[in-house]
Amino acid sequence: MRSLPRRIPHFEAVVRKYGKDQLAYVGINIAHEQDPYVVPFMKQSGYSFTPVRDEAEKRGNLIARGAPTNYLIDKEGNIVFSNFRTDEHNHRTLELMINELLDK
């Protein structure tokens, strides 16, 4: 989780451009030993994503090969984009991917 806060602001900068009725930003914690860190981090950070705890038996088609693993999922639950990163250099790429989903 130590590297996670460096990436979150870049996602957050893009996500805040969309309404809550358009986009949901969910963070799944796969490192259960970090659970005590996640809740205080969320309360202090002001980030808009919803943290949830990974439960392997409920994972379905979401396979995390490492952390972070990113997915853009459409309203029907289909993975449309995966294995991408967002940083200070590619905000526009994430915007284009989200816009493509919203235009479906």
N, C-alpha and C positions, 0 to 999 in steps of 0.2 A: 504494500500500500504506500510505501514511501515515495515511489515514482508517480503514483496516481495524481496527487495534487498538482504536479507540474503540467499534466495534460488536461485536467478538468477545465481550467479557464478557457482553453481554446474551444472545447465543445460548448461550454457555457456561452461564449460570445456569439456563437451561431444559433444555439437553441433559443436564446432570448429574443430572437427575431421572429419567432413563431408563437402563435397563441396556444394555450393549453388544449384547445379543442382540435388543434392541428397535429401536435407532436407531444409525445410522452418520452421523457428521458429517464431511463431506469439504470441503476448500477447494481450489478449482482456481485456480492462478495463471495468469492470462492475460497478465500482463506479464513476459515472459521475462527482461527486463533486471533484474528484481527477484529472480531466483532466488538470487543470493548472499545476499540479505537474509532470504529466507523460512526457510531451514533454521536459521540461528542464532536467529532470532526464535522458532521453534517450540521449540527446545531450551531457551531461557531462559524462555519464557512459562508453560509448564505447561498450556496449552490442550489439549483433548482431540481437536481435529480432525486429520484426516489430510491433509497437504498433497500435492497432485499437480500435475504440470505439464500445462497445456493442450496438446493436440495436435489441431489443427483436423480432421484426417482421421479422428479417432476420436470426435469430439464428438457425433455422432448428432443427437438432438433437442434438445440443450442449446445455446441461442443466447444468448451474453452480449452485451447491447446496451450494457453499461457495467459498471463495477466499483464495488461488488459487485453481482452478480446472484444472487438466491436462489431455490432450488427445493426443494420437498419432493417426493420421488419415492417411489412405493410399491415393494413388493418385486418387482413385475413390470417395473419400469423406466418406469412411466408418470408423467409430470409431473402432480401433483394440485394443487399450489399453486405460483405463481411471482410474481415481481415484488413481493415484500413486503420490508419492513424490520423489524428488531427493535431496539428501543431501550429505554430505562429506563421508558417509559410503556406498552409493549404486550407484555410477557412473556406475559401470559395468552393473547393472541391466538395466539402461536406454540404454546403448550401445547395449545390447542384444535385447531389444525390437525394437530399431531402425534397427538393422541388420536384424531382422526377417521381418520387413516391406520391407526393401530394397531387400531382397532375394525373395520376392513374384513374 
